[in-house]
Amino acid sequence: MLCLMPTNDKELLNSLSKNIFGCEFNGDVGFVLYKEDKAIGIAKIYCAPEASRLISLGILPSERKQGFGDFFTRSLLSQMSLVSSKVIIEYANGYYKKFGFVEKEGKMEIDSQNIVFPCACKKGV
């Protein structure tokens, strides 16, 4: 079973961040993706009524290409779109175009009501 949980466990956040991004976690709270009881992914987001921002998201190298990142992304986008009028990805990546995001000044942006969710998570995405 997959689930995501916010945490301020700095040891866990730093360990995941080092294994995924090669650096310590920069922040106080992160979202962690769990597969059963194993932490396999990490994300840093910021939410406010005017805009939510996805700052970083990653999956452990050993757990990639199984659809976990797609699940994690969809879950976070869904939640962010419920609390903010706009969602911004803090880096440009064509992956987000399938949700309707448009690249603007090195970031990906969309009005929350315009986010589309393709019918299924795809393994290997």
C-alpha positions as CSV (number, residue, x, y, z in Angstrom):
1,M,0.0,0.0,0.0
2,L,1.2,3.5,-0.8
3,C,0.6,6.5,1.4
4,L,2.1,10.0,1.9
5,M,2.5,11.7,5.2
6,P,3.9,15.1,6.2
7,T,6.8,14.9,8.7
8,N,9.3,17.1,10.4
9,D,11.6,14.2,11.2
10,K,14.8,15.9,10.1
11,E,16.8,12.6,10.2
12,L,14.4,10.9,7.8
13,L,14.1,13.9,5.6
14,N,17.9,14.3,5.4
15,S,18.5,10.6,4.7
16,L,15.9,10.5,1.8
17,S,17.1,13.8,0.4
18,K,20.8,12.7,0.4
19,N,19.9,9.4,-1.3
20,I,17.7,11.0,-3.9
21,F,19.2,14.5,-4.5
22,G,22.6,14.2,-3.0
23,C,22.1,16.9,-0.4
24,E,20.4,17.5,2.9
25,F,16.7,18.5,3.1
26,N,16.3,22.3,3.1
27,G,13.2,23.0,5.1
28,D,11.3,22.1,8.2
29,V,8.5,19.9,6.9
30,G,8.5,17.5,4.0
31,F,6.0,15.0,2.5
32,V,7.2,11.4,2.5
33,L,5.9,8.6,0.3
34,Y,5.7,5.2,2.0
35,K,5.5,1.8,0.3
36,E,4.1,-0.4,3.0
37,D,6.3,0.8,5.9
38,K,9.4,1.8,3.8
39,A,10.0,5.5,3.0
40,I,10.7,5.7,-0.7
41,G,10.1,9.3,-1.8
42,I,10.2,12.9,-0.6
43,A,8.6,16.1,-1.7
44,K,8.9,19.7,-0.6
45,I,5.8,21.9,-1.2
46,Y,4.5,25.3,-0.1
47,C,0.7,25.9,0.0
48,A,-1.1,29.2,0.2
49,P,-4.5,30.3,-1.1
50,E,-3.1,32.2,-4.1
51,A,-0.6,29.6,-5.1
52,S,0.8,26.2,-4.1
53,R,4.4,25.4,-5.2
54,L,6.0,22.1,-5.7
55,I,9.7,22.8,-5.0
56,S,11.1,19.2,-5.3
57,L,9.9,15.7,-5.6
58,G,12.0,12.5,-5.9
59,I,11.9,8.7,-5.5
60,L,14.8,6.5,-4.3
61,P,16.8,5.2,-7.2
62,S,15.9,1.6,-6.3
63,E,12.2,2.3,-6.4
64,R,12.0,4.2,-9.7
65,K,10.3,3.1,-12.9
66,Q,7.4,1.5,-11.0
67,G,4.9,4.4,-11.1
68,F,5.5,5.6,-7.6
69,G,6.6,9.0,-8.7
70,D,3.5,9.4,-10.8
71,F,1.3,8.4,-7.9
72,F,3.1,10.8,-5.6
73,T,2.9,13.6,-8.1
74,R,-0.8,13.1,-8.8
75,S,-1.6,12.9,-5.0
76,L,0.2,16.2,-4.3
77,L,-1.2,18.0,-7.3
78,S,-4.7,17.0,-6.4
79,Q,-4.3,18.3,-2.8
80,M,-2.6,21.5,-3.8
81,S,-5.3,22.3,-6.4
82,L,-7.9,22.1,-3.6
83,V,-6.3,24.8,-1.5
84,S,-4.8,27.2,-4.1
85,S,-6.1,29.0,-7.2
86,K,-2.8,28.3,-9.0
87,V,-0.2,25.5,-8.9
88,I,3.4,26.2,-9.7
89,I,6.2,23.6,-10.3
90,E,9.5,25.4,-9.3
91,Y,11.4,23.8,-12.2
92,A,10.6,23.2,-15.9
93,N,9.9,19.6,-16.8
94,G,7.9,18.4,-19.8
95,Y,6.4,15.6,-17.6
96,Y,3.9,18.1,-16.1
97,K,2.5,19.0,-19.6
98,K,0.2,16.0,-19.5
99,F,-1.6,17.6,-16.5
100,G,-2.0,20.8,-18.5
101,F,0.9,22.8,-17.1
102,V,2.6,25.4,-19.3
103,E,6.2,26.4,-19.0
104,K,6.7,30.0,-18.0
105,E,10.1,31.6,-17.0
106,G,11.7,28.3,-16.1
107,K,8.8,27.0,-14.1
108,M,5.6,25.1,-14.9
109,E,2.3,26.8,-14.1
110,I,-1.5,26.2,-14.2
111,D,-4.7,27.6,-12.7
112,S,-5.9,24.9,-10.4
113,Q,-9.3,24.5,-12.1
114,N,-7.5,23.6,-15.4
115,I,-5.5,20.7,-14.1
116,V,-6.3,17.5,-15.9
117,F,-5.5,14.0,-14.7
118,P,-4.9,11.5,-17.5
119,C,-6.9,8.3,-16.8
120,A,-4.2,6.2,-15.2
121,C,-0.8,6.1,-13.6
122,K,1.7,4.6,-16.0
123,K,4.4,2.2,-14.9
124,G,7.8,3.4,-16.0
125,V,6.8,7.0,-16.2
